[in-house]
Amino acid sequence: MTPVLRLGTRRSALATTQSGHVADLIRARLGREVELVEITTEGDISSAPLASLGGTGVFVSALRDALKRGDVDVAVHSLKDIPTQPEAGIALAAIPTREDPRDAVVARDGLTLGELPVGSRIGTGSPRRVAQLEALGLGLDVVGIRGNVDTRIRKVASGDYDAVLLARAGLARLGRVDEITETLDPLQMLPAPGQGALAIECRAEDEALVADLAQLDDPRTRAAVTAERAVLATLEAGCSAPLGALAEVVEGDDGDELWIRAVAMSADGGLSVRMSTTGSPTDAAETGNRLASDMLAEGAASLMNSTGMEAPVRKQQR
Ligand SMILES: NCc1[nH]cc(CCC(=O)O)c1CC(=O)O
C-alpha cells in the first residue's frame, strides 16, 4: 500500500486553495491519497513590508524546511515567489498549466484605471507594479499595501484605497474574478516572471515521487516560465525588482515557438528598457538569457538600480 502523501501548505486562503487544487490533481491523475498539512511562515505572521523580510522568499523557505525535515512530502508554491537559483535537495517536480498571468484591478464603483480621478489611492507593494503604474502617467497616488487578497480587497470596500492591483490568477483560484473591474493588458502592465503558475516541489532524493509528479507538468507552461525566470536570473534581479516578463508558447509553421517580452524599469517608472524576442521552447532558458543580455546592453541593470527600490518603501502606508 502506498502511504498517504503529506502536502504542506500555508494557511492563507490563496495557499490552501492552490494546495487543494494540486491535491485534487494528484488524486485524479496519480491515484494517490493526499492530506494537507498546515505550515506557518514568517511572511504570514508579520505585516512588515515584504522587502524588509527578505522578499517573498520567506513564504518559500518555511515550506522547503518542512520538506527537508520530512514533515511533509510535497509543497506547492506560487512560482513567482520562488528564487531563480535551485535549492539543494529540492526538486521542482512539476509546473502545471498556468492560469491567466495578467494583473487585475479591483477598484471602487467598478472603475478602470483610466476612469479613476487624478490623486486616487492605488494599493500595491510590488515595485514592478508601482513602476509600471507610474509610467502610465495617470497621476495616481501609489501607496504600499500588505496582507492577503481578502484584506486588500476589503481596503477598497472600506474606502481606505480607491483600487488595488492583484494577480488575476490568485483571484481566479479564489473564485473572485467577479470583483475585478479591469484586467490589465500586458502592453501596459507586464506580469512578474512566473505569475499565474504553480510550482510543485518534493525532496530530490524521492526519485519515484519526482517521476510521478512529473506527470502533472505542462511542458508549454514550463518552457514559458523557464524563459521568464532566465530573464530574472540574468538581470540578477530579485522578486522586488521593477521587472516584468511574459512568455508564451504558440504554434508556428515549423512547430511550437516561444515568444517573450520583458521590461526593466527605474523605480519611479520614468525610464525603461523594453524588448522582445522569439526562440524554440526547447531552448527556453537560452532565449530568456539572450533577451536579458540584450536588455543589459541597453542599460537595464543600471536603470533598475538608478533609483533603487526605495519608491514603494518610501510610500509605505503607516
Ligand atoms: N506576491 C504574492 C503572490 N504570489 C502569488 C500571487 C498570486 C498568484 C500567482 O501569481 O500565481 C500573489 C498575490 C498577488 O500578486 O496578487
The ligand as an SDF file (V2000), in Angstrom:
LIG
                    3D

 16 16  0  0  0  0  0  0  0  0999 V2000
    3.3020   38.0890   -4.1130 N   0  0  0  0  0  0  0  0  0  0  0  0
    2.2730   37.2870   -3.5280 C   0  0  0  0  0  0  0  0  0  0  0  0
    1.5930   36.4380   -4.5260 C   0  0  0  0  0  0  0  0  0  0  0  0
    2.1940   35.3410   -5.0110 N   0  0  0  0  0  0  0  0  0  0  0  0
    1.3610   34.7920   -5.9450 C   0  0  0  0  0  0  0  0  0  0  0  0
    0.2390   35.5690   -6.0450 C   0  0  0  0  0  0  0  0  0  0  0  0
   -0.9000   35.3550   -6.9490 C   0  0  0  0  0  0  0  0  0  0  0  0
   -0.9610   34.0450   -7.6720 C   0  0  0  0  0  0  0  0  0  0  0  0
    0.0170   33.8890   -8.7770 C   0  0  0  0  0  0  0  0  0  0  0  0
    0.6050   34.8610   -9.2950 O   0  0  0  0  0  0  0  0  0  0  0  0
    0.2150   32.7360   -9.1910 O   0  0  0  0  0  0  0  0  0  0  0  0
    0.3570   36.6160   -5.1330 C   0  0  0  0  0  0  0  0  0  0  0  0
   -0.6170   37.6860   -4.8700 C   0  0  0  0  0  0  0  0  0  0  0  0
   -0.6810   38.7410   -5.9390 C   0  0  0  0  0  0  0  0  0  0  0  0
    0.3440   39.0680   -6.5450 O   0  0  0  0  0  0  0  0  0  0  0  0
   -1.7600   39.2940   -6.1570 O   0  0  0  0  0  0  0  0  0  0  0  0
  1  2  1  0
  2  3  1  0
  3  4  1  0
  3 12  2  0
  4  5  1  0
  5  6  2  0
  6  7  1  0
  6 12  1  0
  7  8  1  0
  8  9  1  0
  9 10  2  0
  9 11  1  0
 12 13  1  0
 13 14  1  0
 14 15  2  0
 14 16  1  0
M  END
$$$$
